[in-house]
Amino acid sequence: MARILRSKRASKLSDLLTSFVTLFLFVSLTACGSSSGGGSGDGGGSTTGPVTGLTVTPGDGENQLAWDAVEGAASYTVYWEVATASRTSGLVADCSGDRFEGITGTGYTHTGLTNGTGYRYGVTAVDGDGNEGECGGGGVTSVPGATASGCTDRTATNYNPNATQDDGSCVYPVPGDTTPPTTTVALAEVSNTSTTWTGSARINEAGTGYCTALTSGSPAPTAVEVKANSNANKAGTGGSIAMTANVTATCTVTGLTAATTYDFYFVARDVSRNLQRNAAVSGPVTSTIGSATVTSQLVHGVSTDTIAWLVAKTDTNSTGYCVAVPQGSAAPTVAQIAAGTGGAIVGTGGTVALTADTSGFCTVTGLTASTAYDLYFVAKNASNIFQLAAGSLLNKSTTAAQGAAPAGMVAILGGCFMMGDNFAEGDAEEFPVHPVCLSSYFMDTTEVTQDAHTTWDDPGVTNRDSTFAAYAFPAGADCGGLATTCPAESVDWTNASAFCVFNGKRLPTEAEWEYAARERGLVVRYGTGADAIDCTTANGWLGVGGFAPCVGGGATAPVGATGVYAPNGLGLYQMSGNVFEWVGDYYDEVYYWSSPVTNPENTTVAARGVTRGGSWFNFSVDLRASLRNSALLTTQSSVIGFRCASN
């Protein structure tokens, strides 16, 4: 018997096929008039016209050539020579010099050139018989480069002042390439006892990176000062690194003073020796060496409870400390909070190990019920430095009201738990396991019955909810047709929600459902309060060997005390098995990654809703309390029912 499948998001990757045309370039030193492929011998029988429109664009060690198309040309030959003062003509006149043959198209890239050197070019058209036409047609094309005679030519177009006297000589960048490299930098963690800072950096082209530190608040250094580590306010010893294009590397500053605040800067120089011109491109990146940054909020406290929880987060791996004092008492010091003693501290202060940027709980126990408290929290990072900002301490009351449960419902005391698959047995949608804190609420002790739903939805129609007949199950298999005890099924999400609202209730949230199934967040697998499950504790496909229905033929079982299954520790019946139960949340497979801590509920409208708890049709793996199932909101199925909740 196959289990009900959960919906998964799918993605499809399309492969793009790129075709490349290879240009075969042939270099020859023969004269222009010679045929390259069995021509007329004197080169004068060509049917192609002269080449016109020849242009040359200089680049980094290369020139880009382009010309106008010639009618009848099967290919082109490019002639070139180094432009010297002694030769001012000749190449266009007789097409002498080096050449590249067999060029298709109307362009060519001449690579491997010497920057700062001039070149002349001529182009001829070659017809289908290999006959070469007239040379050039556009005159002599000269590409002068920058010169650096004796480092005195400071007016050259491409001169870069940031590269002056590099390696003992004047350096000029490639003609036309004066664009600074693009850089990105991330600040690495620094402890208060450290005198070294390490940052990760990336450049979009090969080059050298330079990093430096200035005392916090100093004016930003120039790019040259960062490179030379020469600013008057610089601290420590600036680092340098060789960088490969688009590969992250680390740059380290050493010799800093412990427990001091610095601003860190990074610039890069590409292979053309262009420095990053804007020192603030990657920053300034400021690091306060020392205290952890802490955020916290009160997440639970009710009048009948003697425990208070806080959820906290730090930006470094830390140990958190929380305490309670009677409301209105003087705030404890950081040291008193960490020690859990002194001042007006009551109960037993808690500690919690915190991972960087991940929320965790800190719990204070031994409080007095129906008493108001102020809760405080601090953190100490791996370098034993406490959170120093007193303003981050929390001041909230624990008191909250909770009335008696209405008939047919159970009062569920609010609290905090780690929601999701704590056993690492489920699907991706059950992760990450994350902190959730809920206010107190009420929940129906049983799934809504057919009798209750039919009377509201369609008075006078007997057992309208059941669709078992369509599955050809044994007669009376749906609880023997007893509408007063059979769970309502074949009810879509909208109908179930409307029923609850009509009765002054609502569908429970997904978090409320799991918290209740796990008996206020206990780390247990099933809604029975246990880590094992079989036909004596739940209705599912749990029979012989785990591959047979618990109810003959496979069907629903009576709900509540009329059934054969005991409630969990909160008095809730059949939180695992019998029928899946609609909850109020819309379905989002990755909702746990952005779920808020306090009273989460996904209200972003979607086509699918969430169902929980598994059904008579499912194996044990789908009866787990953390399992998230989804169905279209319009689904009406004999495996899906519901129960209601209220505030």
Salt bridges, closest charged atoms under 4 A:
GLU81 OE2 - ARG87 NE 3.03
GLU101 OE2 - ARG99 NH2 3.13
ASP166 OD2 - ARG269 NH1 2.30
ASP166 OD1 - ARG273 NE 3.45
ASP167 OD2 - ARG273 NH2 3.30
ASP305 OD2 - HIS300 NE2 3.19
ASP305 OD2 - ARG520 NH2 3.77
GLU425 OE2 - ARG525 NH2 2.68
ASP427 OD2 - ARG6 NH2 2.50
ASP427 OD2 - LYS8 NZ 3.50
GLU429 OE2 - ARG6 NE 3.65
GLU429 OE2 - LYS8 NZ 3.06
GLU430 OE2 - ARG624 NH2 2.83
ASP444 OD1 - LYS505 NZ 2.93
ASP457 OD2 - ARG464 NH2 2.90
ASP465 OD1 - HIS453 ND1 2.43
ASP465 OD1 - ARG464 NH2 3.66
GLU510 OE2 - ARG612 NH2 3.22
GLU510 OE2 - ARG628 NE 2.58
GLU512 OE1 - ARG506 NH1 2.82
GLU514 OE2 - ARG518 NH1 2.75
GLU514 OE1 - ARG612 NH2 2.90
GLU581 OE1 - ARG643 NE 2.77
ASP588 OD1 - ARG9 NH2 2.98
ASP622 OD1 - ARG3 NH1 2.93
ASP622 OD1 - ARG6 NH1 2.56
